[in-house]
Amino acid sequence: MVTLNRIYTRTGDDGSTGLVGGARIRKNDPRVDAYGDVDELNCHIGICVTIANNATEAHIRDRLILIQNELFDLGSELATPFGAGWEGMPKTEASHVNRLESWIDELNGPLSDLKSFVLPGGTALNGQLHLARAVCRRAERAIISLNDIEQVSGHVIQYVNRLSDLLFVMSRAAAQAVGAQEFLWVPGGSRPQPRNGGTKAS
């Protein structure tokens, strides 16, 4: 296990950071952007875990906790340059992607068919899962940008892509779990307008 008994080292004061294996790169390097976005995604999922405190949401919370651990492994993989890994290093595998797909199918099955795009909101968990989904898409873009210049495991790219889909389905399942209404996108001309033109400034 890792022992963290010193938080600051001053080694990053020059704008560099260390990778797995000891190499140092700039903190605005595409590799740091990639695993930094994954770290931010993990934080948003942590909020989802915290607010999913209803018994009917336990099936979502338990899966998110596992995903948090897998994202930590994935971030470590992104922080490891080619050839700098070690024996037994946790890696994202096809089985992880397949499990996400099975969860998508399982959670999506009972949901009503969508006839419009969904807007975030309705419950705190629904909105937060949508936020996590949007951050997941940004992480995916950062990983693909990194892959354009340095090879990234195909399973890593697939995992993050599937995860954004799962977070979308989870957002819908979270609303269903508590009997909350989903908000659907209404195209421009057919949108109802607020009464009296909206709230007037005082």
C-alpha positions in Angstrom: 0.0 0.0 0.0 1.0 3.6 -0.5 2.1 5.6 2.5 1.5 9.4 2.2 3.1 11.1 5.1 4.3 14.3 3.3 1.9 16.4 1.3 4.1 19.0 -0.2 7.5 18.4 -1.8 8.3 21.7 -3.5 9.4 19.7 -6.6 6.6 21.1 -8.6 7.4 24.8 -8.0 9.1 25.0 -11.4 5.8 24.0 -13.2 6.7 20.3 -13.6 5.2 17.1 -12.2 6.4 13.6 -11.8 5.0 10.6 -13.7 5.0 7.0 -12.7 8.5 5.8 -13.3 10.2 9.1 -12.3 10.0 11.1 -15.6 9.0 14.8 -15.2 6.9 16.8 -17.6 5.2 20.2 -17.6 2.0 20.4 -15.6 0.1 21.6 -18.8 1.2 18.6 -20.8 -1.6 16.7 -22.6 -0.9 13.7 -20.4 -1.5 15.7 -17.3 -4.7 17.2 -18.8 -5.9 13.7 -19.5 -5.4 12.2 -16.0 -6.3 15.5 -14.4 -9.8 15.4 -16.1 -10.2 11.8 -14.9 -9.4 13.0 -11.4 -12.0 15.7 -11.6 -14.5 13.2 -12.9 -13.8 11.0 -9.9 -14.5 14.0 -7.6 -17.9 14.5 -9.3 -18.8 10.8 -9.0 -17.8 11.1 -5.3 -20.5 13.7 -4.9 -23.0 11.4 -6.6 -22.0 8.7 -4.1 -22.5 11.1 -1.2 -26.0 12.3 -2.2 -27.3 8.9 -3.3 -28.4 8.2 0.2 -31.9 6.8 -0.6 -32.3 3.1 -0.3 -33.8 3.0 -3.8 -30.6 4.5 -5.1 -28.3 1.9 -3.5 -27.9 0.0 -6.8 -26.5 3.2 -8.3 -24.3 4.2 -5.4 -22.6 0.8 -5.1 -21.7 0.7 -8.8 -20.3 4.3 -8.6 -18.0 3.3 -5.7 -16.5 0.5 -7.8 -16.2 2.9 -10.8 -14.3 5.4 -8.5 -11.7 2.8 -7.8 -11.4 1.8 -11.4 -11.0 5.4 -12.4 -8.1 5.7 -10.0 -6.4 2.8 -11.7 -7.2 4.3 -15.1 -5.7 7.6 -14.0 -2.6 5.9 -12.8 -2.3 4.2 -16.2 -2.5 7.5 -18.0 0.2 8.9 -15.7 2.5 6.0 -16.8 4.6 6.6 -19.9 5.0 3.7 -22.3 7.5 1.2 -20.9 7.4 2.6 -17.3 4.8 0.2 -15.9 5.5 -2.5 -13.4 4.6 -6.1 -13.0 1.1 -6.4 -11.6 0.1 -2.8 -12.4 -3.7 -2.5 -12.5 -4.8 -1.9 -16.0 -8.1 -1.3 -17.7 -9.2 -4.4 -19.5 -11.9 -5.5 -21.9 -13.8 -7.1 -19.0 -14.1 -3.7 -17.4 -15.7 -2.3 -20.5 -18.0 -5.3 -20.9 -19.2 -4.8 -17.3 -20.1 -1.2 -18.0 -22.1 -2.3 -21.1 -24.0 -4.9 -19.1 -24.9 -2.2 -16.5 -26.1 0.1 -19.2 -28.3 -2.6 -20.6 -29.6 -3.6 -17.2 -30.4 0.0 -16.0 -31.8 1.1 -19.4 -34.2 -1.9 -19.7 -37.0 -0.6 -17.4 -36.7 3.0 -18.6 -39.3 4.6 -20.8 -38.4 5.3 -24.5 -37.0 8.8 -25.1 -38.7 10.9 -27.6 -36.6 14.0 -26.9 -33.2 14.9 -25.4 -33.1 15.1 -21.6 -32.2 18.2 -19.6 -30.3 17.8 -16.3 -32.4 18.2 -13.2 -35.4 16.9 -11.3 -33.3 15.5 -8.4 -29.9 16.4 -7.0 -28.6 13.0 -8.0 -29.9 13.3 -11.5 -28.3 16.7 -12.0 -25.0 15.6 -10.5 -24.8 12.5 -12.7 -25.4 14.7 -15.8 -22.5 16.9 -14.6 -20.3 13.9 -14.2 -21.3 12.7 -17.7 -20.3 16.1 -19.1 -16.9 16.0 -17.3 -16.5 12.4 -18.5 -16.9 13.6 -22.1 -14.2 16.2 -21.5 -11.9 13.6 -20.1 -12.5 11.5 -23.2 -11.6 14.4 -25.4 -8.4 14.9 -23.4 -7.5 11.2 -23.6 -8.0 11.2 -27.4 -5.8 14.3 -27.7 -3.1 12.5 -25.8 -3.6 9.4 -28.0 -2.9 11.6 -31.1 0.7 12.2 -29.9 1.3 9.2 -27.5 -0.3 5.8 -27.7 -3.0 5.2 -25.1 -4.6 1.8 -24.4 -7.7 1.2 -26.5 -9.4 -0.2 -23.4 -8.9 3.1 -21.6 -10.6 5.0 -24.4 -13.4 2.5 -24.6 -14.0 2.6 -20.8 -14.3 6.3 -20.6 -16.6 6.3 -23.7 -18.9 3.7 -22.2 -18.8 5.4 -18.8 -20.3 8.6 -20.1 -23.2 6.5 -21.6 -23.6 4.7 -18.2 -23.7 8.0 -16.3 -26.5 9.2 -18.7 -28.5 6.0 -18.1 -27.8 6.3 -14.3 -29.2 9.8 -14.3 -32.5 8.6 -15.8 -32.5 5.6 -13.4 -32.0 7.9 -10.5 -35.0 10.0 -11.4 -37.1 6.8 -11.8 -35.9 5.4 -8.5 -37.6 8.2 -6.5 -40.5 8.8 -8.9 -39.2 12.2 -10.1 -40.1 13.8 -13.4 -37.5 14.0 -16.1 -37.2 17.3 -18.0 -37.2 17.0 -21.8 -35.8 19.4 -24.2 -38.4 21.4 -26.0 -37.3 22.9 -29.4 -37.2 26.7 -29.7 -40.5 27.8 -31.2 -42.6 25.3 -29.3 -41.3 26.3 -25.8 -43.8 27.8 -23.4 -42.7 31.2 -22.2 -42.7 32.4 -18.6 -45.7 34.3 -17.5 -45.5 38.1 -17.8 -42.2 37.6 -19.7 -40.4 36.3 -16.6 -39.4 37.9 -13.3 -38.8 41.6 -13.4 -35.8 43.1 -11.7 -36.7 45.2 -8.7 
